[in-house]
Amino acid sequence: MLSAPTSNPLRVGKPIDTMISLTELLQRAIDTLSSAGITNPSVDAELLVGHVLGLSRGGVQAKAVTGTIVSAEDSATIEQLVKRRAAREPLQHITGRAAFRQLELAVGPGVFVPRPETEFVAQFAIDALRATASPEPVGVDLGMGSGAIALAMATEVAHARVYGVEVSPRAFVWARQNFRTVDAPNATAVFIDLAHALPSLDGSVDVVISNPPYIPLGAIPRDPEVRLFDPEIALYGGHDGLDVVRQVSATALRLLRRGGSLILEHGELQAAEIGALLRHDGWTAIAHHRDLLGRDRATTALR
């Protein structure tokens, strides 16, 4: 609960079971998250406070400037969430929500948390669907996880038909929830292994996109949020990291019409290997694309 500032402001060092100014509460959270190695501690602190108080980041900032006081109950709740984040539990698991392009998705344990860099990769699929001459282009997301890419395609290209394919039961629960809550009647979630996906669409799909697991088995992800919380099925792609990429290539060749587009997200050091793999499979117009940090993170090709 928020209240107006009092004439006797509380000072740093008081116990958390008393009321506290929002400014001080934010600073405590920022200090804790910074000490834990969180990359953007002020952003995460504002989002956690906003989650508890029902405010946007801008709303939190505005209330802090006006000297708003936070109740002891809300302060204690925020402190617990900050401790969870300091233990490197993903912010999205704590809030239960993840932003992706124009969407807000439900996420949690068992599903890969969509990343900002994937928004850049999804743009290639969206552009390819928009460029298709068909009045109802067809897009497929192989290994959709939370459904982020599939739902972005469906909502941003409303005249397309979009299918999201997922084999993990735990991930599919989250995807199905997002397909229910996002206004995308042109999107369909399918629970099946991508190797056997959608045979009725063979040779008729315009765009296939995938953000497959591509980490080699012997590699250890740097970020604790990934290493400790993301599901292994969404991370590891066999000995060289490319086992699922090979299957995506084979399935996409089956699904796509002649001239259809394939878009793959991958690790920044895998572009050359993936290019060679796709050339071997007969793909044409293979191109690698760098993200805003100059890293090779996407490859496109034509059927």
C-alpha positions as CSV (number, residue, x, y, z in Angstrom):
1,M,0.0,0.0,0.0
2,L,1.3,3.5,-0.9
3,S,0.8,6.6,1.2
4,A,1.7,10.2,1.1
5,P,5.1,11.3,2.6
6,T,5.1,12.0,6.4
7,S,6.8,14.9,8.1
8,N,9.3,12.6,9.7
9,P,11.0,10.6,6.9
10,L,12.5,7.2,7.8
11,R,16.2,6.8,7.7
12,V,18.5,4.2,6.3
13,G,19.1,1.3,8.6
14,K,15.6,0.9,10.0
15,P,14.2,-2.7,10.1
16,I,12.1,-3.7,7.0
17,D,9.1,-4.4,9.2
18,T,8.4,-0.6,9.4
19,M,7.1,1.6,6.7
20,I,9.8,2.8,4.4
21,S,10.2,5.4,1.6
22,L,10.0,4.1,-1.9
23,T,13.3,5.8,-2.7
24,E,15.1,4.0,0.1
25,L,13.5,0.7,-0.7
26,L,14.6,1.0,-4.3
27,Q,18.2,1.8,-3.3
28,R,18.3,-1.2,-0.9
29,A,17.1,-3.4,-3.8
30,I,19.6,-1.9,-6.2
31,D,22.5,-2.4,-3.8
32,T,21.5,-6.0,-3.1
33,L,21.1,-6.9,-6.8
34,S,24.3,-5.0,-7.8
35,S,26.3,-7.0,-5.2
36,A,24.8,-10.2,-6.7
37,G,26.2,-9.4,-10.1
38,I,22.9,-8.5,-11.8
39,T,23.6,-6.6,-15.0
40,N,20.9,-4.0,-14.8
41,P,20.1,-3.8,-11.0
42,S,18.1,-0.6,-11.2
43,V,15.9,-1.9,-14.0
44,D,15.3,-5.2,-12.1
45,A,14.7,-3.3,-8.8
46,E,12.1,-1.1,-10.4
47,L,10.3,-4.0,-12.1
48,L,10.2,-6.0,-8.9
49,V,8.8,-3.1,-7.0
50,G,6.3,-2.3,-9.7
51,H,5.2,-6.0,-9.8
52,V,4.3,-5.8,-6.1
53,L,2.8,-2.3,-6.1
54,G,1.0,-2.7,-9.5
55,L,3.0,0.1,-11.1
56,S,4.9,0.4,-14.4
57,R,8.6,1.3,-14.2
58,G,7.7,4.9,-15.0
59,G,5.1,4.8,-12.2
60,V,7.7,3.5,-9.7
61,Q,10.1,6.3,-10.7
62,A,7.3,8.9,-10.4
63,K,6.3,7.7,-6.9
64,A,9.9,7.6,-5.8
65,V,10.4,11.2,-6.8
66,T,7.4,12.3,-4.8
67,G,8.7,10.6,-1.6
68,T,5.9,8.0,-1.4
69,I,6.0,5.6,1.6
70,V,5.5,1.8,1.2
71,S,3.7,-0.3,3.8
72,A,5.6,-2.8,5.9
73,E,3.7,-5.7,4.2
74,D,4.6,-4.6,0.7
75,S,8.2,-3.8,1.8
76,A,8.6,-7.3,3.1
77,T,7.2,-8.9,0.0
78,I,9.6,-6.8,-2.2
79,E,12.5,-7.8,0.0
80,Q,11.7,-11.5,-0.5
81,L,11.5,-11.1,-4.3
82,V,14.8,-9.2,-4.4
83,K,16.4,-12.0,-2.5
84,R,15.2,-14.5,-5.1
85,R,16.5,-12.3,-7.9
86,A,19.8,-11.9,-6.1
87,A,20.0,-15.8,-6.1
88,R,19.9,-15.4,-9.9
89,E,16.4,-16.7,-10.3
90,P,15.2,-15.1,-13.6
91,L,13.2,-12.0,-13.2
92,Q,10.6,-13.4,-15.5
93,H,10.1,-16.5,-13.3
94,I,9.5,-14.2,-10.3
95,T,7.0,-12.0,-12.0
96,G,5.6,-14.8,-14.2
97,R,5.7,-12.5,-17.2
98,A,8.1,-11.9,-20.1
99,A,8.0,-9.1,-22.6
100,F,8.5,-10.0,-26.3
101,R,8.1,-7.4,-29.0
102,Q,4.5,-6.2,-28.6
103,L,3.5,-9.1,-26.4
104,E,3.5,-9.9,-22.7
105,L,3.7,-13.7,-22.2
106,A,3.3,-16.0,-19.3
107,V,6.5,-17.9,-18.4
108,G,7.9,-20.0,-15.6
109,P,9.8,-23.1,-14.7
110,G,10.0,-25.6,-17.6
111,V,10.0,-23.1,-20.4
112,F,12.8,-21.1,-22.0
113,V,12.5,-17.4,-21.2
114,P,12.4,-15.4,-24.5
115,R,15.4,-13.1,-24.9
116,P,15.6,-9.6,-26.5
117,E,18.0,-10.9,-29.2
118,T,15.3,-13.3,-30.4
119,E,13.1,-10.3,-31.2
120,F,15.7,-9.4,-33.9
121,V,15.6,-12.9,-35.3
122,A,11.7,-12.9,-35.3
123,Q,11.8,-9.8,-37.5
124,F,13.2,-11.8,-40.4
125,A,10.2,-14.2,-40.3
126,I,7.7,-11.4,-40.0
127,D,9.3,-9.6,-43.0
128,A,9.3,-12.8,-45.0
129,L,5.6,-13.4,-44.3
130,R,4.7,-9.8,-45.2
131,A,6.6,-10.1,-48.4
132,T,4.8,-13.3,-49.5
133,A,2.3,-12.7,-52.3
134,S,-0.2,-15.2,-51.0
135,P,-3.3,-13.7,-49.4
136,E,-2.9,-16.1,-46.5
137,P,0.8,-17.0,-46.1
138,V,1.8,-19.8,-43.7
139,G,4.4,-19.6,-41.0
140,V,5.7,-22.3,-38.8
141,D,7.8,-22.0,-35.6
142,L,9.6,-25.3,-34.8
143,G,10.3,-25.6,-31.1
144,M,8.2,-22.7,-30.0
145,G,8.8,-22.9,-26.2
146,S,6.5,-20.2,-24.7
147,G,5.1,-19.4,-28.2
148,A,6.9,-16.1,-28.4
149,I,7.9,-16.2,-32.0
150,A,4.8,-17.9,-33.3
151,L,2.5,-15.4,-31.6
152,A,4.6,-12.4,-32.7
153,M,4.2,-13.6,-36.3
154,A,0.5,-14.2,-35.9
155,T,-0.2,-10.8,-34.3
156,E,2.1,-8.8,-36.5
157,V,1.0,-10.5,-39.7
158,A,-2.7,-10.9,-39.1
159,H,-3.5,-12.3,-42.5
160,A,-1.1,-15.2,-42.0
161,R,-1.8,-18.7,-40.7
162,V,0.8,-19.6,-38.0
163,Y,1.6,-22.9,-36.4
164,G,3.8,-23.3,-33.3
165,V,5.3,-26.8,-32.7
166,E,6.6,-28.0,-29.3
167,V,7.5,-31.4,-27.9
168,S,8.2,-30.6,-24.2
169,P,5.1,-31.1,-22.1
170,R,6.3,-28.5,-19.5
171,A,6.9,-25.9,-22.2
172,F,3.7,-26.7,-24.0
173,V,1.7,-25.8,-20.9
174,W,3.0,-22.3,-21.0
175,A,2.6,-22.0,-24.8
176,R,-1.0,-23.2,-24.6
177,Q,-1.7,-20.6,-21.9
178,N,-0.2,-17.8,-24.1
179,F,-2.1,-19.0,-27.2
180,R,-5.3,-18.7,-25.1
181,T,-4.7,-15.3,-23.8
182,V,-3.1,-13.5,-26.8
183,D,-5.6,-12.4,-29.3
184,A,-4.3,-14.4,-32.3
185,P,-7.1,-16.6,-33.8
186,N,-4.8,-17.3,-36.7
187,A,-2.3,-19.1,-34.5
188,T,-2.4,-22.9,-33.7
189,A,-0.3,-24.7,-31.1
190,V,0.7,-28.2,-31.9
191,F,2.2,-30.7,-29.5
192,I,4.5,-33.0,-31.5
193,D,8.2,-33.6,-32.2
194,L,9.4,-31.3,-34.9
195,A,10.7,-34.2,-36.9
196,H,7.2,-35.4,-37.5
197,A,5.4,-32.0,-37.5
198,L,2.6,-31.0,-39.7
199,P,2.7,-33.5,-42.6
200,S,-0.5,-32.1,-44.0
201,L,1.4,-28.8,-44.8
202,D,4.2,-30.5,-46.7
203,G,5.3,-28.3,-49.6
204,S,2.9,-25.4,-48.8
205,V,4.6,-23.4,-46.0
206,D,6.0,-20.0,-46.8
207,V,8.2,-19.4,-43.7
208,V,9.9,-21.7,-41.2
209,I,11.7,-20.2,-38.2
210,S,13.4,-21.9,-35.2
211,N,15.4,-21.0,-32.2
212,P,16.6,-24.5,-31.5
213,P,18.8,-25.7,-28.7
214,Y,22.3,-25.1,-30.0
215,I,24.7,-25.3,-27.0
216,P,27.2,-28.2,-27.3
217,L,26.9,-30.7,-24.5
218,G,30.3,-29.9,-23.0
219,A,29.7,-26.2,-22.8
220,I,28.5,-24.4,-19.7
221,P,26.3,-21.3,-20.1
222,R,27.9,-18.3,-18.6
223,D,24.7,-16.8,-17.0
224,P,23.4,-18.5,-13.8
225,E,19.9,-17.7,-14.9
226,V,20.4,-19.9,-18.0
227,R,22.6,-22.6,-16.4
228,L,20.4,-23.1,-13.3
229,F,16.9,-22.3,-14.5
230,D,16.3,-22.8,-18.3
231,P,15.3,-26.3,-19.2
232,E,18.1,-28.5,-20.7
233,I,15.9,-29.6,-23.6
234,A,15.9,-25.9,-24.7
235,L,19.6,-25.5,-24.3
236,Y,21.7,-28.4,-25.5
237,G,21.9,-29.6,-29.0
238,G,24.1,-32.7,-28.9
239,H,27.9,-33.1,-29.1
240,D,28.5,-30.2,-31.5
241,G,25.3,-28.3,-30.6
242,L,23.8,-28.8,-34.1
243,D,21.7,-32.0,-33.8
244,V,18.4,-30.2,-33.6
245,V,19.5,-27.7,-36.3
246,R,20.0,-30.7,-38.6
247,Q,16.5,-31.9,-37.9
248,V,15.1,-28.4,-38.4
249,S,16.8,-28.3,-41.8
250,A,15.3,-31.6,-42.8
251,T,11.8,-30.7,-41.6
252,A,11.9,-27.3,-43.1
253,L,12.9,-28.8,-46.5
254,R,9.8,-31.0,-46.3
255,L,7.4,-28.2,-45.2
256,L,8.5,-25.3,-47.3
257,R,7.3,-24.5,-50.8
258,R,9.9,-23.8,-53.4
259,G,11.2,-20.3,-52.7
260,G,10.1,-20.5,-49.0
261,S,12.3,-19.0,-46.3
262,L,14.1,-20.6,-43.4
263,I,15.3,-18.5,-40.4
264,L,17.5,-19.9,-37.7
265,E,18.8,-18.4,-34.5
266,H,22.1,-19.7,-33.3
267,G,25.2,-19.0,-31.2
268,E,27.5,-16.2,-32.3
269,L,30.3,-18.7,-33.3
270,Q,28.2,-21.1,-35.2
271,A,27.4,-19.2,-38.4
272,A,30.1,-20.9,-40.6
273,E,29.1,-24.4,-39.4
274,I,25.5,-23.8,-40.0
275,G,26.1,-22.3,-43.4
276,A,28.0,-25.4,-44.4
277,L,25.3,-27.7,-43.0
278,L,22.6,-25.8,-45.0
279,R,24.6,-25.8,-48.2
280,H,25.1,-29.6,-47.8
281,D,21.3,-30.0,-47.5
282,G,20.7,-28.0,-50.7
283,W,19.6,-24.6,-49.4
284,T,20.3,-21.5,-51.4
285,A,20.8,-17.8,-50.8
286,I,22.3,-18.6,-47.4
287,A,23.0,-15.4,-45.4
288,H,24.2,-14.6,-41.9
289,H,23.0,-11.6,-39.9
290,R,24.5,-9.7,-37.0
291,D,22.6,-8.4,-34.1
292,L,22.9,-4.9,-32.6
293,L,26.1,-5.9,-30.8
294,G,27.7,-7.1,-34.1
295,R,27.4,-10.8,-33.3
296,D,26.3,-13.4,-35.9
297,R,23.1,-14.6,-34.4
298,A,20.8,-15.5,-37.3
299,T,21.0,-17.4,-40.6
300,T,18.5,-17.2,-43.4
301,A,18.2,-19.4,-46.5
302,L,15.7,-20.2,-49.3
303,R,14.2,-23.6,-50.3
